[in-house]
Amino acid sequence: LTHTPSPMGFLNEILGRPSHERPFLLLVVGYPAGDAKVPEITKKPLEEFISFV
């Protein structure tokens, strides 16, 4: 699961990174809290969204 908030400049301040660095992706890891509302989704088959050249 990835998340790309816009704008992401706030991450530089939170993480203490210099202004010339640009975050481009948040990778969410771990498990949801017991009371978290997580939507029921299903994975698409790999063949549905990938192509080999």
C-alpha positions as CSV (number, residue, x, y, z in Angstrom):
1,L,0.0,0.0,0.0
2,T,1.4,3.4,-1.0
3,H,0.3,6.9,-0.3
4,T,1.3,10.0,-2.1
5,P,-0.1,13.1,-0.3
6,S,0.1,16.4,-2.1
7,P,2.0,18.6,-1.3
8,M,4.7,16.4,0.4
9,G,6.9,19.3,1.5
10,F,5.8,18.8,5.1
11,L,7.9,15.6,5.3
12,N,11.1,17.5,4.9
13,E,10.3,19.5,8.1
14,I,9.1,16.4,10.0
15,L,12.1,14.3,9.0
16,G,14.6,17.1,9.2
17,R,15.7,16.7,5.6
18,P,17.3,19.5,3.5
19,S,15.0,21.5,1.1
20,H,16.8,20.2,-2.0
21,E,15.5,16.6,-1.3
22,R,12.0,15.8,-2.5
23,P,10.0,12.9,-1.0
24,F,7.9,11.2,-3.6
25,L,6.3,8.2,-1.9
26,L,5.2,7.0,1.5
27,L,5.4,3.2,2.0
28,V,3.0,2.2,4.7
29,V,4.1,-0.8,6.7
30,G,2.7,-2.7,9.7
31,Y,-0.8,-3.8,10.7
32,P,-3.9,-1.7,11.1
33,A,-5.2,-0.9,14.6
34,G,-7.9,-3.2,15.8
35,D,-10.6,-0.5,15.4
36,A,-9.2,0.8,12.0
37,K,-11.7,0.9,9.2
38,V,-9.9,-0.8,6.3
39,P,-11.9,-1.2,3.0
40,E,-12.4,-4.7,1.7
41,I,-10.4,-4.9,-1.6
42,T,-9.1,-7.7,-3.7
43,K,-5.9,-7.9,-5.6
44,K,-6.0,-7.7,-9.4
45,P,-4.3,-10.6,-11.2
46,L,-0.8,-9.8,-12.2
47,E,-1.7,-10.3,-15.9
48,E,-4.2,-7.6,-15.7
49,F,-1.8,-4.7,-15.1
50,I,1.7,-5.9,-16.2
51,S,3.3,-6.4,-19.6
52,F,6.6,-7.9,-20.5
53,V,8.7,-6.5,-23.4
